[in-house]
Amino acid sequence: MPQIFRRSANTLSKLSLAGLLILVGTLIFLAILLARSSYVTRAQEFVEQPVQFSHRHHVKDDGIDCRYCHTSVETSSFAGIPPTKTCMNCHSQIWSQAPILEPIRASFREDRPVHWVRVHDLPDFVYFNHSIHIKKGMGCETCHGRIDDMPLTLQQNTLQMEWCLNCHRNPEQYVRPRAEVYTMGYKPPVPQSVMGPQLVKEYGIRGNTSCSTCHR
C-alpha cells in the first residue's frame, strides 16, 4: 500500500503543535499583561471632574487636613465627599469670583450637588471599609499615594485583589501609629521591620484573607 503522507509530515505536525502551544501561551501572557495595565486598572490616569480640584494646593500649600473634607472616614465605610457648603466655607471669601469655581457657586446657589466622578471605583461585589483601616493604623498614603503632591487626583495603585491581599498577608510592612495615619511622606522613627510587628500585635491586626471579608 503506497504511503499517504511523506516523512516530512511528522516534522510539520510537531512544529504545528509547538506553534499552537506557543500561540496559546503568548495570548495568555498578553491577557495577563492587559489585565495589569492602566488601560484596565485605570491606575495613574487623571479623571476629568466638574472642577479640577487640586489636593496639592489644598493639602500641601494650605495645610488642610484630610478629615476637614472627608468627614466620615473614621466612622464609616465611605470617606465621604464634601458638600458644596464645605467648599464655600472658604471660597465665599477666597477666589470668590474665580471663573473656574463657578460650578461650585452655582451648586450652592441652586442647592444641588456637584456630580464628582469617583476616582477609586471598586466593583460592586467588593466591600471596603475606610474606618477599620484607619483604626488599624493604615495610612491614607498607603492606598492613595502622595495625594498631597497631586495637582489632579489619580488612582495611584491598581486596586486589584492581589494588591489588597499583599497588604492583608503582610500588614506589618504597612501599619503605622494611628497618630500618623494622615501624615504624608511618613517615615517610621525605627525600622518598619521592628515597629510593624509591634503595632500589629498592639492593634490586634489579623491578616484576614477569607473571601467573605471583602466579598459579601
N, C-alpha and C positions, 0 to 999 in steps of 0.2 A: 504494500500500500504506500503510495507516494506521501512524502512528508508535507503537511499542510502549511506549517509555519517554518520560517527559516530560523536557524540557531540564534540570529541576532534578536529575534522576538523576545527571548528570555531577558536579554540585557535591557531592551526597550521597556519591557513590563516592569522590571525592577526600578529603572530610572523614573518611570511614570509614577510608581507608588511612592518613591522617595520624594519626587517633586510635589506630589499631592500632600504628603505629610508636612513638607516644608511650607507649602502654601497655607495649610490649615494653621500650623504653628505661628506663621507670620501674621495671619489675620487675628488670631487670639492675642498675640503680643500687641498689635496695633490697637485692638479694642481695649486692652488694659491701659495703654498709654492715653487713649482718648478719654477713658473714664477718670483719669487723674489730671487731665488737662484743664486749664482755666475755661476752656470752651464749655465744659460740662459743670465744673465746680463753681465757676464764676469768681474764683479767687483772684485777687489783685486787679479787679475791674471796677472802675468808678461807676456809680449808678446815678443816672440823671434824676434830680429832685426838683420839686416846685421852686425851692430856693436852695442854692448851693451852699449849704451850711458848712462852715469850717471849724472842725474840732480844734485844729492847731491854734487858731486865733482865740477861741473861747477858753480853751483849757490852758494852753501854754502862755499865751500873751496876757489873757485876762485873769487866769488863775481860778476859773470856775470849777468847782468840784463836780464830779460825775453825778452825784446824788441831787444836785440842785435841779437838774432836768429829768433825770431818770429816778423819780422819787420812790418807785415801788421795788427797786432792785434788791433791797434787803428783806422784803416781806412777801414777795410774790414770785411766781414763776416767770413773770414778764418784767423786764427792766422799766418799761413804760415810756411812752412818747410824750414829751411835754405838751400841754395845751398851749394855744396861742397866747393866753394870758401870761404864761411864764416868759415868753419872748418879749411881750410888751412891757413887762416889769422894767426892763432896761431900755427897750427900743422906742418907748413913748418919749424918751428924753435923749437917747443917743442914736444918731443916724435916723432920726425920726422921719426925715423926708427922703431918704435914700431910695432911688427907683428900684433897686434890687430887692428891697424889703416890702414893696407894695403888696405882694401876695399875702404877707403876714398882716399888714394893716387892713387889707380887705377882709381877711378871715376874721379879724377882731371886730371890725365894723358890722359885718353881716352875721356874726355869731355862727360861723360854720367852720369845721375843722380843716386844717391843711392836710391834704392827702399825700403824706410822705410815702416814699417807696421803701419797702423793707429791704435792707442790705443783707442781713443774716437771716435767710429764709430757710428754715429746716422743713423737711417734708412733713405732711400732716400726720404720718404714722410715727413720728419721733417726738417724745416728750422731753422737754428740757426745763429745769427749774433753776432760775438765777439765784434765788435766795439760799438754797442749800449749798451751792458752790461758793457763795460769798461767806457763808457761815463756816465752811470747812477751809477757808483760807486760800481760795483760788483767785488770783488777781485778775482784774479786767484785762490787763495786758496779755495774760496767758492765752486768752482766746481771741481777743480783738486786736492784738498787736499794739504798736505805739500809736494809739489813736490821737495822742496829743501832737503827733507830727504829721497828721493827715489834713491837708487843706481841703480835700474832698474825701468823703468816707468810702472806704472799700472793705471788702471781706479779706482779711489777712490770711486765713487758713482755709483748707479745703472743706471742713465740716463733714468729711466723710467718716464712716463708722470706725475705720481703722485709726483715724486721728483721735477720735474720742477714746477708743479702747487703749491707746497708748498711755493716755493720762490716767485712766481708771486702773490700769495694771501697774503703773509706776507713779502713784501720787506723790511719793517722797521727792521726786525730781521737780515738782512744780509748786508744792504748797509753800506758803509764806505766812508770816504773822498776820493775824486779822487786821491789825492796825496799818498794815502796808498793802492791803488789797487794792486800794485806789491809787497807789503810788506808781507813777510811770517811770520806767528806767530803774526799777528797784534792783539794788544789789545786796545780797544777803551779807550780814556782818561777819558770819562764819561760813565755811564751805557748805554748799547745799547738801552735800553728802553727809554732813554731820547734823545740820539743823533739820533737814527734811524728815528723817525717821523720827526725830523727837516730836515734831509737830504732828505727824501722822498719828502717833500714839496719844498725844495730848488732846487732839481734836476728835479722836475716835473715828478716824477715816478708814473705811473699808474699801478695798479695791473691788467694788461691786461690778461684776461683768455679766450678771444674769440678764437674759433678754428682756424680762419684764421691767427692768429698771428704766429703760428708755422707750420700749415698745409696749404701749398699753392700749 
